[in-house]
Amino acid sequence: MKLEYYCKGEYRFPNLTVVQSEVVIGKYGMLRKSFLREHKSGWYQSMLLTGKLDRHLQAVQKAAEERMELLMKELLKRHPAPDKEADQLAWAAYINMLTAMAEEIIEKEFIYN
């Protein structure tokens, strides 16, 4: 490996650049990142320094979104929602309740393990 250097005063510094791609991480990826930073700091630092953190967070985000879709379908199949046309507020409250239930399961499975 050949390194190029630049001089600043009497010192020589290597021309190093960090290649970072712009990564979009959603809600579940950010929750996982916060959990790792606060509770698993050694693992977080290791993944951050080796460049594996973004890929891990993307994988968590993708898996959590897929699981959320499946959970919502299963929950709606087991516990059908009330008629949306008859009472929209009751329907919205019911869907929000099912969403909260699914998110609790996802947080246990993907975020806080």
All heavy atoms as an XYZ file, in Angstrom:
935
protein
N       0.858     -1.172      0.000
C       0.000      0.000      0.000
C       0.904      1.235      0.000
O       1.816      1.343      0.810
C      -0.896      0.006      1.238
C      -1.773      1.216      1.293
S      -2.576      1.463      2.872
C      -3.971      0.449      2.726
N       0.621      2.127     -0.898
C       1.406      3.343     -0.998
C       0.556      4.512     -0.526
O      -0.560      4.705     -0.993
C       1.848      3.564     -2.436
C       2.753      4.744     -2.601
C       3.244      4.865     -4.022
C       4.135      6.091     -4.124
N       4.598      6.281     -5.489
N       1.076      5.256      0.432
C       0.368      6.410      0.966
C       0.997      7.690      0.467
O       2.214      7.788      0.337
C       0.399      6.411      2.494
C      -0.406      5.344      3.206
C      -0.184      5.429      4.709
C      -1.876      5.494      2.899
N       0.154      8.672      0.221
C       0.637      9.998     -0.124
C       0.499     10.884      1.105
O      -0.431     10.729      1.895
C      -0.167     10.568     -1.286
C       0.022      9.805     -2.572
C      -0.764     10.430     -3.713
O      -1.233     11.578     -3.574
O      -0.902      9.753     -4.737
N       1.413     11.798      1.255
C       1.431     12.676      2.416
C       1.386     14.124      1.966
O       1.775     14.471      0.857
C       2.706     12.454      3.232
C       2.802     11.074      3.843
C       3.359     10.009      3.141
C       2.313     10.841      5.114
C       3.430      8.748      3.692
C       2.379      9.579      5.687
C       2.942      8.548      4.959
O       3.002      7.293      5.518
N       0.908     14.959      2.869
C       0.983     16.395      2.637
C       1.695     17.015      3.837
O       1.692     16.479      4.944
C      -0.396     17.025      2.414
C      -1.298     17.037      3.618
C      -1.344     18.151      4.456
C      -2.118     15.954      3.921
C      -2.179     18.166      5.562
C      -2.943     15.963      5.019
C      -2.973     17.071      5.848
O      -3.792     17.089      6.940
N       2.352     18.118      3.596
C       3.134     18.768      4.654
C       2.363     19.956      5.195
O       1.757     20.732      4.453
C       4.469     19.246      4.103
S       5.575     17.919      3.634
N       2.422     20.069      6.488
C       1.836     21.223      7.160
C       2.863     21.657      8.194
O       3.027     21.005      9.224
C       0.512     20.873      7.799
C      -0.235     22.068      8.326
C      -1.640     21.698      8.729
C      -2.390     22.949      9.104
N      -3.765     22.639      9.483
N       3.539     22.726      7.870
C       4.638     23.136      8.737
C       5.763     22.122      8.615
O       6.205     21.784      7.521
N       6.218     21.629      9.744
C       7.288     20.634      9.743
C       6.756     19.207      9.775
O       7.534     18.257      9.802
C       8.194     20.861     10.956
C       8.922     22.188     10.925
C       9.794     22.381     12.154
O       9.973     21.427     12.937
O      10.293     23.496     12.320
N       5.471     19.040      9.768
C       4.869     17.718      9.925
C       4.310     17.208      8.606
O       3.845     17.973      7.769
C       3.752     17.756     10.975
C       4.232     18.200     12.328
C       4.004     19.491     12.777
C       4.933     17.329     13.149
C       4.445     19.892     14.013
C       5.385     17.726     14.383
C       5.146     19.011     14.823
O       5.598     19.411     16.038
N       4.346     15.886      8.468
C       3.757     15.232      7.303
C       2.547     14.430      7.769
O       2.629     13.646      8.702
C       4.767     14.314      6.648
C       5.940     15.079      6.055
C       6.959     14.160      5.456
N       6.358     13.444      4.345
C       6.899     12.406      3.759
N       8.052     11.944      4.156
N       6.287     11.792      2.764
N       1.412     14.624      7.081
C       0.173     13.936      7.410
C      -0.252     13.083      6.218
O      -0.132     13.516      5.069
C      -0.949     14.931      7.728
C      -0.676     15.779      8.934
C      -0.164     17.062      8.799
C      -0.928     15.285     10.197
C       0.083     17.837      9.914
C      -0.681     16.051     11.317
C      -0.174     17.328     11.177
N      -0.767     11.872      6.476
C      -1.228     11.044      5.351
C      -2.538     11.585      4.778
O      -3.364     12.142      5.495
C      -1.434      9.670      5.973
C      -1.658      9.939      7.410
C      -0.885     11.181      7.750
N      -2.690     11.454      3.474
C      -3.939     11.829      2.810
C      -4.911     10.665      2.947
O      -4.928      9.755      2.130
C      -3.708     12.140      1.327
C      -3.001     13.448      1.118
O      -3.123     14.357      1.926
N      -2.253     13.546      0.035
N      -5.689     10.681      3.982
C      -6.663      9.622      4.234
C      -8.055     10.181      4.063
O      -8.344     11.294      4.488
C      -6.506      9.067      5.653
C      -5.157      8.457      6.007
C      -5.139      8.044      7.463
C      -4.890      7.262      5.122
N      -8.898      9.395      3.442
C     -10.294      9.788      3.308
C     -11.167      8.635      3.755
O     -10.829      7.470      3.555
C     -10.651     10.153      1.856
O     -10.386      9.032      1.032
C      -9.861     11.353      1.372
N     -12.267      8.970      4.358
C     -13.240      7.970      4.773
C     -14.365      7.983      3.755
O     -14.973      9.016      3.494
C     -13.789      8.287      6.182
C     -14.847      7.285      6.582
C     -12.652      8.323      7.188
N     -14.607      6.827      3.177
C     -15.669      6.717      2.183
C     -16.971      6.415      2.916
O     -17.102      5.394      3.582
C     -15.368      5.596      1.170
C     -16.499      5.461      0.177
C     -14.053      5.862      0.482
N     -17.905      7.343      2.827
C     -19.202      7.161      3.467
C     -20.290      7.305      2.416
O     -20.302      8.271      1.672
C     -19.431      8.197      4.568
C     -18.562      8.001      5.779
C     -18.903      9.027      6.857
O     -19.467     10.066      6.595
N     -18.527      8.710      8.079
N     -21.145      6.342      2.382
C     -22.297      6.455      1.502
C     -23.461      6.972      2.331
O     -23.555      6.705      3.529
C     -22.637      5.101      0.887
O     -22.953      4.186      1.909
N     -24.322      7.713      1.673
C     -25.467      8.252      2.384
C     -26.479      7.131      2.607
O     -26.976      6.531      1.666
C     -26.103      9.381      1.595
C     -27.120     10.144      2.395
C     -27.501     11.443      1.726
O     -26.627     12.087      1.149
O     -28.679     11.783      1.796
N     -26.740      6.857      3.872
C     -27.615      5.753      4.237
C     -28.854      6.324      4.910
O     -28.754      7.154      5.804
C     -26.890      4.788      5.203
C     -27.804      3.677      5.630
C     -25.645      4.238      4.556
N     -30.011      5.865      4.459
C     -31.262      6.286      5.073
C     -31.708      5.172      6.014
O     -31.911      4.040      5.595
C     -32.341      6.553      4.008
C     -33.645      6.947      4.662
C     -31.873      7.630      3.051
N     -31.800      5.509      7.281
C     -32.208      4.546      8.297
C     -33.518      5.029      8.891
O     -33.646      6.187      9.260
C     -31.133      4.415      9.385
C     -29.827      3.940      8.750
C     -31.583      3.469     10.479
C     -28.652      3.993      9.663
N     -34.471      4.126      8.962
C     -35.796      4.477      9.465
C     -35.908      4.385     10.977
O     -34.922      4.334     11.713
N     -37.138      4.345     11.428
C     -37.466      4.353     12.853
C     -36.817      3.195     13.596
O     -36.187      3.396     14.635
C     -38.990      4.270     13.005
C     -39.467      4.096     14.418
C     -40.968      3.918     14.445
C     -41.444      3.625     15.842
N     -42.883      3.455     15.910
N     -36.957      1.981     13.072
C     -36.456      0.812     13.777
C     -34.928      0.777     13.783
O     -34.315      0.361     14.763
C     -37.038     -0.463     13.173
C     -38.544     -0.468     13.211
C     -39.286     -0.388     12.042
C     -39.229     -0.503     14.418
C     -40.665     -0.373     12.072
C     -40.613     -0.484     14.457
C     -41.321     -0.417     13.281
O     -42.682     -0.387     13.321
N     -34.312      1.219     12.708
C     -32.861      1.300     12.663
C     -32.327      2.303     13.670
O     -31.308      2.055     14.333
N     -33.011      3.438     13.803
C     -32.576      4.454     14.774
C     -32.777      3.973     16.215
O     -31.941      4.232     17.090
C     -33.329      5.770     14.543
C     -33.002      6.430     13.214
S     -31.257      6.778     12.976
C     -31.023      8.088     14.143
N     -33.878      3.262     16.458
C     -34.081      2.698     17.796
C     -32.989      1.696     18.137
O     -32.467      1.671     19.253
C     -35.453      2.024     17.888
C     -36.667      2.936     17.966
C     -37.947      2.123     17.834
C     -36.657      3.716     19.269
N     -32.626      0.861     17.162
C     -31.566     -0.130     17.368
C     -30.232      0.563     17.624
O     -29.467      0.166     18.502
C     -31.478     -1.048     16.147
C     -30.397     -2.082     16.230
C     -30.703     -3.124     17.263
N     -29.694     -4.168     17.216
C     -29.553     -5.093     18.123
N     -30.381     -5.152     19.140
N     -28.620     -5.992     18.015
N     -29.959      1.619     16.882
C     -28.711      2.366     17.055
C     -28.635      2.964     18.457
O     -27.601      2.873     19.130
C     -28.619      3.474     16.006
C     -27.339      4.262     16.052
C     -27.323      5.285     14.940
C     -26.042      6.083     14.939
N     -26.023      7.065     13.848
N     -29.722      3.551     18.923
C     -29.752      4.126     20.276
C     -29.551      3.046     21.332
O     -28.814      3.242     22.301
C     -31.077      4.837     20.527
O     -31.216      5.925     19.670
N     -30.208      1.902     21.144
C     -30.055      0.802     22.099
C     -28.614      0.327     22.151
O     -28.048      0.136     23.232
C     -30.982     -0.355     21.732
C     -30.757     -1.584     22.564
C     -31.207     -1.636     23.875
C     -30.072     -2.673     22.055
C     -30.992     -2.759     24.660
C     -29.857     -3.802     22.820
C     -30.309     -3.845     24.122
N     -28.004      0.125     20.988
C     -26.620     -0.334     20.957
C     -25.683      0.685     21.598
O     -24.780      0.316     22.354
C     -26.181     -0.616     19.521
C     -26.812     -1.807     18.825
C     -26.370     -1.862     17.368
C     -26.469     -3.095     19.541
N     -25.876      1.956     21.301
C     -25.005      3.003     21.834
C     -25.107      3.074     23.356
O     -24.096      3.251     24.036
C     -25.376      4.357     21.229
C     -24.382      5.445     21.595
C     -24.677      6.815     21.005
N     -25.353      6.824     19.733
C     -26.577      7.340     19.548
N     -27.248      7.856     20.541
N     -27.127      7.328     18.355
N     -26.318      2.923     23.897
C     -26.514      3.079     25.339
C     -26.231      1.809     26.138
O     -25.750      1.885     27.262
C     -27.946      3.544     25.609
C     -28.220      4.942     25.096
C     -29.681      5.318     25.177
O     -30.464      4.590     25.838
O     -30.059      6.338     24.575
N     -26.542      0.631     25.569
C     -26.476     -0.596     26.363
C     -25.424     -1.595     25.901
O     -25.070     -2.489     26.660
C     -27.852     -1.280     26.379
C     -28.915     -0.417     26.968
N     -29.024     -0.182     28.311
C     -29.904      0.307     26.377
C     -30.050      0.624     28.539
N     -30.601      0.943     27.380
N     -24.974     -1.498     24.691
C     -23.968     -2.418     24.153
C     -22.856     -1.594     23.513
O     -22.533     -1.742     22.335
C     -24.585     -3.343     23.099
C     -25.809     -4.077     23.523
C     -25.456     -5.345     24.212
C     -26.750     -6.114     24.506
N     -26.498     -7.326     25.190
N     -22.242     -0.719     24.295
C     -21.310      0.256     23.724
C     -20.090     -0.381     23.074
O     -19.587      0.126     22.071
C     -20.876      1.259     24.790
O     -20.219      0.604     25.849
N     -19.598     -1.492     23.619
C     -18.448     -2.153     23.009
C     -18.761     -2.666     21.620
O     -17.984     -2.483     20.670
N     -19.898     -3.307     21.497
C     -20.328     -3.830     20.204
C     -20.611     -2.686     19.230
O     -20.252     -2.738     18.058
C     -21.554     -4.712     20.405
C     -21.856     -5.613     19.256
C     -20.960     -6.196     18.401
C     -23.139     -6.023     18.813
N     -21.616     -6.949     17.467
C     -22.958     -6.875     17.697
C     -24.424     -5.773     19.256
C     -24.013     -7.447     17.022
C     -25.477     -6.365     18.579
C     -25.265     -7.190     17.473
N     -21.231     -1.624     19.735
C     -21.528     -0.453     18.911
C     -20.239      0.153     18.362
O     -20.130      0.422     17.163
C     -22.310      0.575     19.735
C     -22.515      1.894     19.041
C     -23.510      2.044     18.091
C     -21.713      2.991     19.333
C     -23.701      3.251     17.439
C     -21.893      4.201     18.692
C     -22.889      4.329     17.746
O     -23.078      5.514     17.107
N     -19.257      0.364     19.233
C     -17.984      0.959     18.800
C     -17.275      0.071     17.786
O     -16.719      0.560     16.799
C     -17.075      1.200     20.014
C     -17.543      2.308     20.926
C     -17.505      3.656     20.246
O     -16.643      3.943     19.429
N     -18.472      4.508     20.581
N     -17.287     -1.229     18.027
C     -16.641     -2.164     17.107
C     -17.289     -2.112     15.733
O     -16.595     -2.052     14.708
C     -16.727     -3.579     17.679
O     -16.273     -4.516     16.748
N     -18.611     -2.131     15.697
C     -19.316     -2.087     14.413
C     -19.122     -0.744     13.723
O     -18.993     -0.683     12.500
C     -20.800     -2.380     14.617
C     -21.068     -3.822     14.962
S     -22.772     -4.189     15.367
C     -23.664     -3.606     13.980
N     -19.082      0.314     14.499
C     -18.886      1.648     13.937
C     -17.500      1.769     13.309
O     -17.352      2.264     12.188
C     -19.078      2.701     15.030
C     -18.970      4.159     14.610
C     -20.090      4.504     13.640
C     -19.040      5.055     15.831
N     -16.479      1.281     14.011
C     -15.108      1.403     13.513
C     -14.821      0.490     12.327
O     -13.980      0.813     11.487
C     -14.117      1.118     14.645
C     -14.106      2.157     15.777
C     -13.213      1.707     16.910
C     -13.668      3.517     15.254
N     -15.490     -0.641     12.253
C     -15.264     -1.551     11.128
C     -16.172     -1.248      9.941
O     -16.044     -1.877      8.899
C     -15.466     -3.018     11.554
O     -16.781     -3.176     12.080
C     -14.434     -3.437     12.578
N     -17.098     -0.317     10.098
C     -17.982      0.062      9.004
C     -19.167     -0.862      8.819
O     -19.811     -0.838      7.772
N     -19.466     -1.676      9.807
C     -20.574     -2.619      9.693
C     -21.875     -2.099     10.292
O     -22.920     -2.724     10.135
C     -20.213     -3.937     10.392
C     -19.058     -4.651      9.750
C     -18.712     -5.904     10.510
C     -17.507     -6.597      9.912
N     -17.122     -7.784     10.680
N     -21.831     -0.977     10.977
C     -23.008     -0.469     11.689
C     -24.146     -0.132     10.738
O     -25.291     -0.530     10.959
C     -22.646      0.739     12.547
C     -23.783      1.317     13.373
C     -24.272      0.298     14.397
C     -23.352      2.598     14.057
N     -23.854      0.593      9.668
C     -24.915      1.001      8.738
C     -25.594     -0.206      8.099
O     -26.818     -0.236      7.960
C     -24.365      1.930      7.661
C     -24.043      3.317      8.196
O     -24.613      3.680      9.249
O     -23.237      4.030      7.571
N     -24.797     -1.208      7.716
C     -25.394     -2.413      7.120
C     -26.272     -3.139      8.128
O     -27.343     -3.635      7.792
C     -24.299     -3.347      6.600
C     -23.749     -2.878      5.261
C     -22.730     -3.835      4.729
N     -21.475     -3.516      5.425
C     -20.554     -4.404      5.764
N     -20.717     -5.667      5.469
N     -19.458     -4.028      6.379
N     -25.815     -3.194      9.387
C     -26.607     -3.840     10.434
C     -27.925     -3.098     10.645
O     -28.988     -3.721     10.739
C     -25.805     -3.886     11.737
C     -26.583     -4.362     12.911
N     -26.962     -5.677     13.063
C     -27.078     -3.702     13.994
C     -27.640     -5.803     14.186
N     -27.726     -4.617     14.760
N     -27.871     -1.777     10.711
C     -29.078     -0.982     10.929
C     -30.042     -1.095      9.751
O     -31.260     -1.150      9.947
C     -28.709      0.483     11.187
C     -27.875      0.736     12.442
C     -27.504      2.203     12.552
C     -28.582      0.261     13.688
N     -29.510     -1.157      8.545
C     -30.368     -1.339      7.380
C     -31.044     -2.708      7.418
O     -32.224     -2.822      7.083
C     -29.562     -1.213      6.087
C     -29.217      0.203      5.729
C     -28.368      0.267      4.473
O     -27.559     -0.625      4.201
N     -28.543      1.334      3.704
N     -30.297     -3.726      7.823
C     -30.872     -5.075      7.904
C     -31.964     -5.131      8.962
O     -33.022     -5.739      8.737
C     -29.776     -6.094      8.214
N     -31.739     -4.490     10.105
C     -32.746     -4.444     11.161
C     -33.982     -3.710     10.659
O     -35.115     -4.158     10.871
C     -32.181     -3.784     12.438
C     -33.288     -3.439     13.421
C     -31.158     -4.694     13.092
N     -33.787     -2.594      9.988
C     -34.907     -1.809      9.471
C     -35.736     -2.625      8.486
O     -36.964     -2.669      8.581
C     -34.382     -0.534      8.795
C     -35.445      0.341      8.190
C     -36.343      0.995      9.217
O     -35.907      1.328     10.314
N     -37.588      1.194      8.866
N     -35.072     -3.288      7.559
C     -35.786     -4.066      6.543
C     -36.542     -5.229      7.174
O     -37.720     -5.455      6.878
C     -34.799     -4.593      5.508
C     -35.449     -5.349      4.384
C     -34.438     -5.828      3.379
C     -35.136     -6.634      2.298
N     -34.188     -7.234      1.376
N     -35.882     -5.956      8.078
C     -36.524     -7.102      8.723
C     -37.709     -6.654      9.572
O     -38.760     -7.305      9.585
C     -35.512     -7.854      9.576
N     -37.560     -5.534     10.274
C     -38.643     -5.034     11.123
C     -39.842     -4.591     10.286
O     -40.988     -4.846     10.658
C     -38.138     -3.879     11.988
N     -39.584     -3.948      9.155
C     -40.700     -3.524      8.296
C     -41.452     -4.723      7.726
O     -42.686     -4.722      7.680
C     -40.174     -2.646      7.160
C     -39.779     -1.260      7.603
C     -39.154     -0.438      6.493
O     -38.919     -0.991      5.380
O     -38.889      0.748      6.725
N     -40.691     -5.739      7.297
C     -41.346     -6.937      6.761
C     -42.164     -7.643      7.838
O     -43.284     -8.085      7.598
C     -40.292     -7.884      6.185
C     -39.653     -7.373      4.920
C     -38.471     -8.201      4.470
O     -38.107     -9.183      5.163
O     -37.894     -7.863      3.417
N     -41.596     -7.726      9.038
C     -42.300     -8.376     10.150
C     -43.543     -7.572     10.533
O     -44.570     -8.149     10.883
C     -41.354     -8.516     11.339
C     -41.955     -9.180     12.526
C     -42.028    -10.680     12.325
N     -42.364    -11.306     13.600
C     -43.363    -12.146     13.741
N     -44.083    -12.530     12.727
N     -43.633    -12.655     14.915
N     -43.454     -6.251     10.471
C     -44.599     -5.390     10.800
C     -45.768     -5.659      9.846
O     -46.917     -5.765     10.285
C     -44.172     -3.924     10.727
C     -45.263     -2.956     11.073
S     -45.657     -3.070     12.811
C     -46.614     -1.605     13.017
N     -45.471     -5.789      8.562
C     -46.519     -6.088      7.588
C     -47.189     -7.426      7.893
O     -48.419     -7.528      7.886
C     -45.944     -6.110      6.175
C     -45.590     -4.755      5.631
C     -45.004     -4.839      4.233
O     -45.319     -5.807      3.511
O     -44.237     -3.935      3.875
N     -46.382     -8.450      8.166
C     -46.937     -9.767      8.471
C     -47.763     -9.748      9.756
O     -48.845    -10.335      9.814
C     -45.818    -10.795      8.595
C     -45.124    -11.193      7.300
C     -43.941    -12.103      7.597
C     -46.096    -11.872      6.367
N     -47.250     -9.082     10.771
C     -47.970     -9.011     12.045
C     -49.311     -8.312     11.891
O     -50.317     -8.749     12.455
C     -47.132     -8.301     13.105
C     -46.048     -9.114     13.771
C     -45.193     -8.220     14.666
C     -46.635    -10.243     14.588
N     -49.331     -7.223     11.150
C     -50.585     -6.487     10.967
C     -51.608     -7.343     10.218
O     -52.784     -7.364     10.579
C     -50.350     -5.169     10.231
C     -49.704     -4.105     11.088
S     -50.635     -3.691     12.580
C     -52.069     -2.902     11.880
N     -51.156     -8.078      9.218
C     -52.081     -8.968      8.490
C     -52.630    -10.049      9.416
O     -53.825    -10.342      9.407
C     -51.371     -9.612      7.298
C     -51.145     -8.674      6.150
C     -50.423     -9.360      5.014
C     -50.093     -8.385      3.909
N     -49.301     -9.014      2.839
N     -51.739    -10.648     10.215
C     -52.173    -11.694     11.143
C     -53.123    -11.151     12.201
O     -54.141    -11.782     12.515
C     -50.964    -12.327     11.827
C     -50.117    -13.188     10.928
C     -48.882    -13.714     11.632
O     -48.841    -13.707     12.884
O     -47.950    -14.117     10.927
N     -52.794     -9.994     12.762
C     -53.654     -9.412     13.792
C     -55.023     -9.030     13.234
O     -56.042     -9.232     13.899
C     -52.972     -8.199     14.429
C     -51.807     -8.506     15.364
C     -51.084     -7.222     15.767
C     -52.283     -9.249     16.596
N     -55.049     -8.489     12.025
C     -56.337     -8.138     11.418
C     -57.145     -9.378     11.076
O     -58.374     -9.352     11.116
C     -56.125     -7.273     10.177
C     -55.820     -5.814     10.459
C     -55.380     -5.105      9.180
C     -57.024     -5.116     11.064
N     -56.461    -10.466     10.743
C     -57.168    -11.713     10.442
C     -57.772    -12.293     11.722
O     -58.911    -12.743     11.737
C     -56.202    -12.723      9.818
C     -56.899    -13.909      9.180
C     -55.885    -14.872      8.576
C     -55.214    -14.234      7.374
N     -54.269    -15.179      6.710
N     -56.996    -12.279     12.806
C     -57.483    -12.834     14.083
C     -58.520    -11.945     14.747
O     -59.473    -12.420     15.351
C     -56.322    -13.006     15.058
C     -55.464    -14.174     14.774
C     -54.499    -14.380     15.913
N     -53.283    -14.989     15.416
C     -52.122    -14.919     16.005
N     -51.990    -14.250     17.122
N     -51.072    -15.511     15.481
N     -58.291    -10.632     14.679
C     -59.166     -9.663     15.333
C     -59.620     -8.637     14.294
O     -59.015     -7.580     14.163
C     -58.425     -8.940     16.470
C     -57.704     -9.861     17.399
N     -58.351    -10.647     18.314
C     -56.378    -10.119     17.545
C     -57.456    -11.344     18.996
N     -56.247    -11.052     18.542
N     -60.669     -8.912     13.558
C     -61.111     -7.995     12.498
C     -61.483     -6.615     13.049
O     -62.028     -6.486     14.147
C     -62.335     -8.686     11.910
C     -62.325    -10.068     12.422
C     -61.507    -10.089     13.663
N     -61.159     -5.613     12.271
C     -61.459     -4.236     12.657
C     -62.944     -3.946     12.461
O     -63.606     -4.566     11.629
C     -60.632     -3.278     11.812
N     -63.474     -2.995     13.218
C     -64.875     -2.602     13.015
C     -65.047     -1.936     11.657
O     -64.076     -1.549     11.010
C     -65.140     -1.620     14.166
C     -63.808     -1.166     14.624
C     -62.846     -2.252     14.305
N     -66.272     -1.791     11.253
C     -66.590     -1.205      9.953
C     -66.113      0.245      9.913
O     -66.488      1.069     10.744
C     -68.095     -1.282      9.698
C     -68.452     -0.790      8.313
O     -67.595     -0.907      7.414
O     -69.581     -0.310      8.139
N     -65.282      0.546      8.931
C     -64.712      1.891      8.813
C     -65.773      2.926      8.452
O     -65.736      4.050      8.932
C     -63.602      1.887      7.767
C     -62.850      3.194      7.660
C     -61.717      3.073      6.663
C     -60.935      4.357      6.574
N     -59.827      4.258      5.627
N     -66.718      2.547      7.630
C     -67.746      3.490      7.196
C     -68.723      3.818      8.320
O     -69.233      4.931      8.390
C     -68.487      2.938      5.989
C     -67.621      2.869      4.749
C     -68.364      2.300      3.558
O     -69.591      2.109      3.647
O     -67.711      2.048      2.537
N     -68.968      2.877      9.202
C     -69.930      3.106     10.286
C     -69.358      4.033     11.353
O     -70.037      4.946     11.822
C     -70.349      1.779     10.905
N     -68.119      3.785     11.760
C     -67.517      4.600     12.826
C     -66.018      4.719     12.554
O     -65.228      3.856     12.928
C     -67.772      3.951     14.187
C     -67.404      4.866     15.348
O     -66.983      6.016     15.087
O     -67.524      4.425     16.496
N     -65.621      5.820     11.919
C     -64.228      6.006     11.521
C     -63.289      6.148     12.718
O     -62.166      5.660     12.687
C     -64.090      7.219     10.603
C     -64.725      7.007      9.254
C     -64.570      8.213      8.349
O     -64.076      9.251      8.761
N     -65.003      8.062      7.102
N     -63.755      6.826     13.766
C     -62.902      7.009     14.941
C     -62.637      5.690     15.653
O     -61.516      5.424     16.094
C     -63.514      8.025     15.908
C     -63.514      9.475     15.427
C     -64.210     10.361     16.449
C     -62.106      9.963     15.175
N     -63.636      4.856     15.756
C     -63.450      3.546     16.387
C     -62.504      2.694     15.543
O     -61.643      1.987     16.083
C     -64.796      2.845     16.555
N     -62.652      2.774     14.220
C     -61.769      2.024     13.336
C     -60.325      2.496     13.493
O     -59.402      1.682     13.615
C     -62.220      2.184     11.886
C     -61.332      1.463     10.917
C     -61.407      0.161     10.559
C     -60.226      2.014     10.204
N     -60.420     -0.139      9.665
C     -59.675      0.987      9.429
C     -59.649      3.273     10.143
C     -58.578      1.178      8.600
C     -58.550      3.470      9.321
C     -58.032      2.422      8.557
N     -60.105      3.828     13.513
C     -58.757      4.379     13.652
C     -58.146      3.989     14.996
O     -56.969      3.618     15.070
C     -58.783      5.897     13.503
N     -58.944      4.053     16.063
C     -58.446      3.671     17.382
C     -58.066      2.189     17.405
O     -57.043      1.805     17.989
C     -59.491      3.968     18.447
N     -58.859      1.370     16.767
C     -58.599     -0.073     16.734
C     -57.316     -0.381     15.959
O     -56.480     -1.171     16.397
C     -59.794     -0.796     16.115
C     -59.755     -2.280     16.318
C     -60.123     -2.841     17.535
C     -59.328     -3.119     15.298
C     -60.077     -4.214     17.726
C     -59.287     -4.486     15.474
C     -59.666     -5.027     16.693
O     -59.614     -6.376     16.877
N     -57.147      0.269     14.807
C     -55.943      0.065     13.997
C     -54.711      0.563     14.756
O     -53.655     -0.072     14.734
C     -56.079      0.764     12.626
C     -57.181      0.111     11.806
C     -54.759      0.763     11.875
C     -56.926     -1.346     11.454
N     -54.839      1.692     15.445
C     -53.717      2.197     16.251
C     -53.358      1.223     17.366
O     -52.183      1.036     17.681
C     -54.040      3.573     16.826
C     -54.004      4.654     15.785
O     -53.393      4.498     14.730
N     -54.665      5.771     16.070
N     -54.357      0.589     17.975
C     -54.100     -0.393     19.018
C     -53.351     -1.601     18.449
O     -52.379     -2.081     19.036
C     -55.406     -0.851     19.665
C     -55.204     -1.885     20.757
S     -56.716     -2.680     21.276
C     -57.191     -3.554     19.799
N     -53.794     -2.090     17.281
C     -53.115     -3.219     16.654
C     -51.688     -2.849     16.250
O     -50.763     -3.657     16.403
C     -53.896     -3.702     15.430
C     -55.252     -4.354     15.684
C     -55.875     -4.783     14.369
C     -55.127     -5.529     16.631
N     -51.499     -1.638     15.771
C     -50.163     -1.172     15.404
C     -49.254     -1.125     16.625
O     -48.088     -1.532     16.561
C     -50.238      0.211     14.738
O     -51.101      0.135     13.598
C     -48.868      0.693     14.302
N     -49.768     -0.637     17.739
C     -48.978     -0.584     18.973
C     -48.605     -1.994     19.438
O     -47.469     -2.227     19.880
C     -49.746      0.152     20.061
N     -49.527     -2.927     19.315
C     -49.230     -4.311     19.688
C     -48.124     -4.880     18.803
O     -47.180     -5.520     19.292
C     -50.486     -5.170     19.570
C     -51.522     -4.900     20.630
S     -53.113     -5.706     20.311
C     -52.672     -7.417     20.139
N     -48.221     -4.649     17.507
C     -47.211     -5.157     16.570
C     -45.857     -4.512     16.826
O     -44.821     -5.183     16.787
C     -47.667     -4.902     15.138
N     -45.850     -3.216     17.128
C     -44.582     -2.533     17.396
C     -43.917     -3.043     18.665
O     -42.693     -3.125     18.733
C     -44.791     -1.023     17.452
C     -44.969     -0.418     16.086
C     -45.082      1.083     16.102
O     -45.289      1.679     17.181
O     -44.962      1.675     15.014
N     -44.697     -3.389     19.676
C     -44.121     -3.974     20.893
C     -43.417     -5.283     20.578
O     -42.319     -5.547     21.077
C     -45.206     -4.221     21.936
C     -45.575     -3.014     22.741
C     -46.535     -3.365     23.856
O     -46.346     -4.399     24.514
O     -47.475     -2.586     24.059
N     -44.042     -6.099     19.751
C     -43.438     -7.380     19.375
C     -42.158     -7.148     18.590
O     -41.131     -7.793     18.836
C     -44.448     -8.224     18.564
C     -45.628     -8.621     19.455
C     -43.771     -9.448     17.968
C     -46.798     -9.215     18.710
N     -42.185     -6.221     17.657
C     -41.012     -5.920     16.845
C     -39.877     -5.392     17.709
O     -38.712     -5.765     17.525
C     -41.375     -4.916     15.733
C     -42.203     -5.622     14.677
C     -40.129     -4.291     15.114
C     -42.789     -4.737     13.637
N     -40.196     -4.526     18.665
C     -39.154     -3.986     19.526
C     -38.494     -5.091     20.343
O     -37.273     -5.080     20.512
C     -39.720     -2.902     20.432
C     -40.031     -1.619     19.671
C     -40.745     -0.578     20.520
O     -40.994     -0.837     21.721
O     -41.051      0.490     19.969
N     -39.282     -6.043     20.831
C     -38.695     -7.162     21.570
C     -37.828     -8.036     20.683
O     -36.767     -8.478     21.090
C     -39.797     -8.024     22.206
C     -40.351     -7.471     23.464
C     -41.313     -8.458     24.070
C     -41.870     -7.943     25.379
N     -42.817     -8.896     25.975
N     -38.288     -8.298     19.456
C     -37.571     -9.212     18.567
C     -36.346     -8.596     17.929
O     -35.319     -9.265     17.805
C     -38.513     -9.704     17.455
C     -39.585    -10.630     17.921
C     -40.516    -11.080     16.793
O     -40.319    -10.622     15.631
O     -41.420    -11.867     17.070
N     -36.425     -7.352     17.487
C     -35.351     -6.777     16.674
C     -34.544     -5.684     17.355
O     -33.370     -5.502     17.033
C     -35.923     -6.198     15.374
C     -36.522     -7.231     14.479
C     -37.880     -7.403     14.403
C     -35.710     -8.053     13.723
C     -38.442     -8.354     13.574
C     -36.257     -9.014     12.898
C     -37.626     -9.175     12.820
N     -35.145     -4.929     18.238
C     -34.458     -3.768     18.785
C     -33.713     -4.093     20.078
O     -32.518     -3.836     20.213
C     -35.463     -2.618     19.053
C     -36.318     -2.323     17.822
C     -34.724     -1.373     19.519
C     -35.576     -1.941     16.586
N     -34.408     -4.666     21.035
C     -33.852     -4.835     22.386
C     -33.394     -6.258     22.672
O     -33.637     -6.791     23.740
C     -34.870     -4.402     23.426
C     -35.391     -3.003     23.207
C     -36.740     -2.760     23.035
C     -34.524     -1.935     23.135
C     -37.219     -1.475     22.828
C     -34.980     -0.665     22.922
C     -36.331     -0.443     22.780
O     -36.785      0.825     22.559
N     -32.713     -6.892     21.740
C     -32.196     -8.230     22.023
C     -30.694     -8.249     21.896
O     -30.075     -7.421     21.355
C     -32.812     -9.270     21.096
C     -32.460     -9.064     19.649
O     -31.692     -8.199     19.290
N     -33.046     -9.858     18.805
